[in-house]
């Protein structure tokens, strides 16, 4: 009977064709095995039950076919927290943590703030903020997709959020008009271009296209959200976007055209423009 070490070696070897595209096959093999075995089970010389072994190699085959690792294990870490994910919701990515860092730098020590998380998806941005604020944050999430909305609600329960989740389209003028006097809006909108969508990595094609595609130039949501939701902010309130790494300059111009002040690009760990923050006059 195979041991956990045996399965780990076999799994890493089977996943080796993914190395050039996605990263470390040993890491992925460990993640899949830990998911099946449970964190309390030693991954060394213990014999592996037959059902665990069968499920493990089934997951390996699904990973080789292109299914995202995060969907296979059903959760992923973001800003020190673990969120439920699966088919129909965008996978949290490390690049997006920059939005949380910028928001906390502005508001972490505030007595209380009101914040909107637009295109909320799994809720990872707003929930990470809520769990890291020193004081009260009145948080509202807005998400259009039914599948993503279910994950949002699940993650709110998982983190014991006191926020409010609303199912709706952020480009709905009537919806946007209902909100006012907010201190902060955070948003990671769909921003891939038509060209980007034609060149997606295989595993990204498993993620919902409505959470990826932002129009021919990738900027449709930035234009619409900035125009519709600037009235939801109080004077001095902040709007923080994630952007594609080539789009920060164009998003900066969109915000300036709509009257935002002190609009600045912020760089990710690789020195690329990844977020834009500005303030309502």
N, C-alpha and C positions, 0 to 999 in steps of 0.2 A: 504494500500500500504506500502511495506517495506521501511525502512529508510536505509541509508548507514551503520549505526551502526548495524542494524539487519543483513544485508548481511555480514558484517565483522565477526560477531559472528558465523553465520551459516557456512560461508566459512572456518573459522579456525577450527570449529568442524568437518567439512567434511574432512579437510586435516590432521587431527590429526594422522591418521595411518602412515603418512609420517615422523613423528617426529623423530623416531629412525634412519631412513636412511638419511634424508636430512636436518633436522634442524627445525626451528621455523615455525609452521603452521600459526601463526598469522601474521608473517612477510610476508609469501607468499600470504596470503589472502589480505593483504594490498597492496602488489605490483600489484596483478591482478586487484583489485578494482580501484586503482589509475590509472592504465593503461587505463581502460575503461571509468572512470569518468573524467579524465583530472585533472591535478594538481591544476587547479583553482576552482575545485568543492569541497566544504566542505564535509568531510566524517563523518558527524555527524547525525543530525536528519532530514535532507532533504529527501523527498520521492524520490525513485529511479525510473526512467522511466522503463517501462516494457521491452523495448529492451535491456537496459543495464543489467537488472536483468537476462534475459534469456542468454545473452552472458556470463555473469559472471559465472553462474552455468555450462555452457558449457565448459568454460576454467577450472573450478574446476575438472570436469570429465576427461578432457584431462590430467590434471596434475596428477590425481590419476592413470591414465593409464601409467604414466611414462614419458610423454613428459617433457623436461626441462623447468623450469620456464622462463629461458632467451629466449628460442625460442617462448614461448607463448606471451611474451610481446614485442619481436622483438628488444630488446636492452639490454645492460648491461654496468655497470660502471667499468672502469679500470684506475687506477692511476689518479683519479679525473676527468676523461673524460668519455663521454658516447658514446658507439659504437653500430652500428647496427649489429645484429646477427640473425641467423635463420638456418634452416635445410641446412646442407652442409658445415658449417664452425665451427671450434673449438670455444667453448665458452671461453672468457677471464677469467682467474682465478687470484686470489690474489697472489698465489705463483709466478706467472710470473712477478710481479712488481719488484722483486729483480733484474731482468736483467736491467730494466730501471734505478733503483737506482744506480747500479754499473756503467752503462754507463754515467749517469749524473755526478757521482763523478769524473770520468776521464775527461769528455769533456765539461761540462756545460759552463765553462767560456772561452772555446777556441774561437778564432776569427772566424774560420770556419772549418768544417770537412766534409769528405765524408763518408757515412755510407751505409751499406747493411743490409736489413732485409730479411733473408732467411727463407723459409717456412712461409711466412708472414701471411697467414690466413686472419683474419679480419684487419690486419695492426695495431693492438693495440700497439705493442711494439714500432715500428718505429714512429707511429703517436704521442704517448705519449712523446717520445724523442723530436720530432720536436716541440711540443707545449711547452716544458719545457726548451729548449735550449735558452741561452741568445742571441746567435748570430746565424749566418747562418749554416745550415746543408743541404748538398746535399744528398738526401735520395733516394735510389732505393729499391723497394720491388720486391721480386720474389716469385711467388706462382704458383703451378702446377694445382690445382683443379679449374675447371671452375666455380663451385658454390661459392667457397671461394673467387675467383677472383672478382666476382660481388660484394660481400660484401666489399672487399678491396677497390674497386673503389668508392662504396657508402660512405665509411668512409673517404676516401680522400676528397671527395666533402664536406662531413659534416664538416670536420675540416679545409677546405680550404688549404689542403696540397699543397706544391710546389714540392713534390716528383714525382718520375717516377715509374709506376707499369708495370712489365713485367710478362707475363704468360710463365712459363717455369719450367723445372725439374732441381732442384739443383744438381742432380747427372749426369747431362749432361756435359761431359768434354768440348765440344765445347762452351757451354754457359759460363761456369766458366772461360775459357781462354780469354773471351772478357773483363774481368774486371781487373783493376790494380790500384795501388796507393790509396787504401782506408784506412782510419784511423781506421775504426771500422766495425766489423761484429757482428750482434746480431742474435740469432737463438733459437727458441723453436721447435726442430724437433720432429717427432713422436718417442716415446721412450718406449712404452709398450712392454713387452715380450709376447711370445705365451701364457704363463701361465696367465699373467695379462689379456689378451684378453678373456680368458675363464672364468674369474671371475669378469667381469665388473658389476658395479651397473646398474640397469635397465635403469636409465635415461642416463647414459653414452653411452649405446648402440644406442641411437638416434644420437650421434655425428658421423661424418664421420670416418670410420675405417682407411682410408689412413692418417688421421691427428693424429692417435693414435699409430698404430702398427709400431714398429721399428725393426722388425726381431725377430728371436728366442730369442736372448739375449737382445733385445731392443737397440743395439748399432750400427746397420747398418748405420744409417744416420750420426752418429758422425764420424765413420771411413771415409765414403765417402766425407762428407763435409770438414772435416779437411784436407784430402789429396788434394781435388780439389781446394778449395777456399783459401788456405794459400797464394797462389801466387797473390791473389787479394789484399792482404794487403801490405802496405808500411812497411819498417823496423820500428819496434816499434809499429805497429798497433795492436789493441786488437781484440780478438775473445772471445765473451761471449755466453755461452750456458746455457739454462735451462737443468736440468737433473732430472731424477727420483731420489727419495730420497735415493735409495741404489746404485746409479750409479756414483756418483760424483768421486769416486776414480778411477774407470775404465776410465771415460772420461778424467780425469787428465792424466792418463798414455798414452792415445791415443794422446793427444796434445803434451806431452813431446816427444813421439816417433817421432812426425813430426817436432821437432825442436823448439817448442814454449818455451819461458823462463818465469820465475816467474809465473808458472801456480799454481793457488790457488783455493781451494774450498771455497764457501761462503754459510753460513747457513741461513735458513729461520727463521721465527719468532718462530718456535717450536724447533730450534736448530738442524735441519736436513740439510745435504748437499743438496742444491737445485740449485746451479749455479756454473759454473767453468769459470774462466777468465784467459787468458794467452796472451802473447805478441810475435809477430814475431821477430826473431832475426835479 
